[in-house]
Amino acid sequence: MVARVQNFYLQAYLSYRGLFHWLTPFPYFSNVVLAPFLTLLNFILIGRFASVGDVDRFGIGMVVYAIVWIYVGGVTQSFSNDRSGGTLHLLFASPASRASAYFARGAGHFYNGPLTAVSTTLLAVLVIDLNAGDLNYLTYAVAIVAVSLGILTFSLLLGNFAALYHDWFLFSSIGYGGLLGLTGVIIPVDRLPRALEVIANGLPITHGLSALRGAFAGEPLASVASDLLLELAVAGAYALVGLAVFTFIDRAARQRGILAGGEE
Amino acid sequence: MRLVLLILGRWGAVFDGWIPRSPSEESRFRAPAGRSVAGHLYALRGAFLQQWRVTASRYQVLMVAISQVPTAAAAAWIARASAEQGISLSIAVGAAFVVIWNVTVFRTGFSLLDERWAGTLELNLLSRSPLTLVMLGKSLAFVVFFALVGLLSFAAALLVAREIAGIEHATAFALSLTLVVLAVVALQFLFAPLSFLVGAQGGFFNAIMPLGVVLSGFFYPVSLLPNWFEWLARLLPTSWAMEALVWSINGKEDLGRVALNWAPAVGLLICFALLEFGLFVRAERRARLSGGLTEG
């Protein structure tokens, strides 16, 4: 058991350090602190320009979107770099546990989600007066962790396709665009067309964001528990589907001899 | 998608016609001092067409549609709730400029890197036309192509906003629009040497894209920014020109006030052009002296 944990930790550490190319000081600061805050500022100011009243709504949405920015970009590039760097086929040739290898590719990234959410919240409060006077800290912390898990498992699923098609820009763009437009970050889910509303309910963020809005309104953990459980259920579903896709790619790669160093 | 590409392809062909193709044609343009104006135009055209052909692809249209249109739709959804006149149109126009800015800001510099890796940068330096002109041709290809693709964001924003307001000062709008285009070209051209020097270092520039959107005021007048942000924004020609553009749409300010914004925009544009020319001349001279361009 201890050996398995050590192996998981080693894989998580090595894949994070080796495959995540934003891990140098300026790119890291740029992606974890600056870019998410500037995106939030942008939407708050659009709201003020349009004089729509409650612009904090957009601010809270963009706090969650900060997590999307760092996870989707970070995890999809890690999968793609794994393939282009010529290390993915070594994993497929090894007898290592596929579940362990798959989740280790996301584990190293996990702390970035809460970190960027907190830094974006702090900057929003300090610079543009996001109202956090009623914030329930416990609900906030649990909601951020739940949403982070959902986005991380979604990013891992996208990562599979990034490795398969050797293009992380396309799949990260799908993640950025889809989660911005469909999860209630800016446009409330109940204002979407019916078909899109159904899709939205199956995406990460949608339920967790309701819980986070509750946290900013001072609601205790118990009153948003159902939203949090739904968010965790969505995260679990993406984890299972993602692992199934990863296993499928693994088998296909072994049978067809693809995914070696980026050449098919 | 096919239709968009067809239209874009035709646009590329348009630029084939307006610049001389052969030395005999060039001689008609030869300047008295012996310098070939036509030769420079020929180089500009060549750089433009080369970059256009590399860039104009279905993949690029798809990428912009996926990555930029949701932002435009979200911004337009906010504008939709506004009771004020002209907000939706301002946001839609701004969304097109956001596409141009976000997608092109580092492309010119990265195209220099590509040329370096491919070993063709030396050929640009052997040309008698200045490197600035060659890079300007490439840069214009990016701006024109992504401006056309940016119309997707413009259309999506109008579709979501469901309101097309009239333009209060049409002539001022046209002039301001021209100024914004020139300002975006100047601003993104400034980053070419920087992105060349820094290289394609992962994620280095990800904050500069939203920073440019915020400081340029593509979605709102920069007077809404916090004080110290506004001070920075006022150093960019885009902020003055966009503010004039917004006022010419909603008519909140009279023509005299709109025109007052053009002066700093033009002044800053000239400063940027001189700075960029100086930077490119220095970079070219250094490259020629050190001979350090060949990869590896």
Interface residues (C-beta under 8 A of the other chain):
Chain A: H21 W22 T24 F26 P27 Y28 S30 N31 L34 A35 L38 T39 L41 N42 F43 L45 I46 G47 R48 F49 A50 S51 V52 F58 G73 Q77 V127 I128 F169 L170 S173 I174 Y176 G177 G178 L180 G181 V185 I186 I187
Chain B: L62 M63 I66 S67 V69 P70 T71 A73 A74 A75 W77 I78 A79 A81 S82 A83 E84 I87 I91 Q201 G202 G203 F204 F205 N206 A207 I208 M209 P210 L211 V213 V214 F219 Y220 P221 L224 L225 P226
